[in-house]
Amino acid sequence: MKKTLIISALLALSACASEIKEGKRVFITPSDSAHLSQCKMLGQVEVDAKIFGKWNATEQVAEIKNRLRDAAAQAYPSADTVSHSDINIGVWGAPDANIMGTVFKCFK
């Protein structure tokens, strides 16, 4: 019984929102942001948007944005901005399976 409680507690903790790691230096913005025209496009990143343990859309979107920032920083070390299109929350309350982001270098 005690072992089951410990495992359950660990699983519950792992479902919490992840912190931003490498992506702390990457700014996130919608893809229609006016300032992107002044930026150099570096490429694209794709993140897995299957999120378990997040029960509302706000938490899911925040986690997706964290993942985009981290993916941009990992794939493009000089990146400082990642843009995203609308993050669609489906009929069942879950986001699209994968989310694409476009990575930019905007600041010197």
C-alpha positions as CSV (number, residue, x, y, z in Angstrom):
1,M,0.0,0.0,0.0
2,K,2.8,2.4,0.9
3,K,4.6,1.6,-2.3
4,T,1.4,2.4,-4.3
5,L,1.1,5.8,-2.6
6,I,4.7,6.7,-3.3
7,I,4.3,5.8,-7.0
8,S,1.0,7.7,-7.2
9,A,2.6,10.8,-5.7
10,L,5.6,10.6,-8.1
11,L,3.2,10.3,-11.1
12,A,1.2,13.3,-9.9
13,L,4.3,15.4,-9.5
14,S,5.5,14.5,-13.0
15,A,2.3,15.8,-14.4
16,C,3.0,19.3,-13.2
17,A,4.0,22.0,-15.7
18,S,7.6,21.8,-16.7
19,E,9.8,24.8,-16.3
20,I,11.5,26.5,-19.1
21,K,15.0,25.3,-19.4
22,E,17.2,26.5,-22.3
23,G,14.4,28.6,-23.6
24,K,14.5,31.3,-20.9
25,R,16.3,33.6,-23.3
26,V,13.7,33.0,-26.1
27,F,10.8,35.4,-26.5
28,I,7.5,33.9,-27.7
29,T,5.1,35.9,-30.0
30,P,2.2,35.2,-32.2
31,S,3.1,34.7,-35.9
32,D,1.3,37.8,-37.0
33,S,3.4,40.1,-34.8
34,A,4.5,43.2,-36.6
35,H,8.1,43.2,-35.3
36,L,8.9,39.9,-37.0
37,S,9.4,41.6,-40.3
38,Q,12.6,43.1,-38.9
39,C,14.0,39.7,-37.8
40,K,16.1,37.1,-39.5
41,M,14.3,33.7,-39.8
42,L,16.5,30.8,-38.7
43,G,14.1,27.9,-39.2
44,Q,11.3,25.9,-37.7
45,V,10.7,23.7,-34.7
46,E,8.0,21.2,-34.0
47,V,6.9,20.2,-30.5
48,D,4.7,17.4,-29.2
49,A,1.5,18.9,-27.8
50,K,0.2,15.7,-26.2
51,I,-0.1,16.9,-22.6
52,F,-1.2,14.6,-19.8
53,G,-2.2,15.9,-16.4
54,K,-3.2,19.4,-17.6
55,W,-7.0,19.7,-17.1
56,N,-7.6,23.1,-18.6
57,A,-6.7,24.9,-21.8
58,T,-4.7,27.6,-20.1
59,E,-2.3,25.2,-18.6
60,Q,-2.0,23.2,-21.8
61,V,-1.2,26.3,-23.9
62,A,1.4,27.5,-21.3
63,E,3.1,24.1,-21.5
64,I,3.1,24.2,-25.3
65,K,4.7,27.7,-25.3
66,N,7.4,26.5,-22.8
67,R,8.2,23.5,-25.1
68,L,8.4,25.8,-28.1
69,R,10.8,28.1,-26.4
70,D,13.0,25.2,-25.3
71,A,13.0,23.6,-28.7
72,A,13.9,26.9,-30.4
73,A,16.9,27.4,-28.0
74,Q,18.1,23.8,-28.5
75,A,17.8,23.8,-32.3
76,Y,19.1,27.3,-32.9
77,P,21.6,28.6,-30.2
78,S,21.4,32.2,-31.6
79,A,17.6,32.3,-31.5
80,D,15.9,34.9,-29.4
81,T,12.3,34.7,-30.6
82,V,9.9,32.0,-31.6
83,S,6.5,32.6,-33.2
84,H,3.5,30.4,-33.3
85,S,0.2,30.3,-35.1
86,D,-3.1,29.9,-33.2
87,I,-2.9,27.0,-30.8
88,N,-6.2,25.2,-31.5
89,I,-7.9,23.4,-28.6
90,G,-10.0,20.6,-30.1
91,V,-13.4,19.4,-29.3
92,W,-12.3,17.1,-26.5
93,G,-10.3,19.9,-24.8
94,A,-6.9,18.8,-26.1
95,P,-4.6,20.8,-28.4
96,D,-3.5,19.7,-31.9
97,A,-1.0,16.8,-31.8
98,N,2.0,18.8,-32.9
99,I,2.6,22.5,-32.9
100,M,5.0,24.3,-35.2
101,G,7.0,27.4,-34.3
102,T,9.1,29.6,-36.5
103,V,12.4,30.7,-35.0
104,F,14.0,34.1,-35.4
105,K,17.0,36.2,-34.5
106,C,15.5,39.7,-33.8
107,F,17.8,41.3,-31.3
108,K,21.5,42.0,-31.4
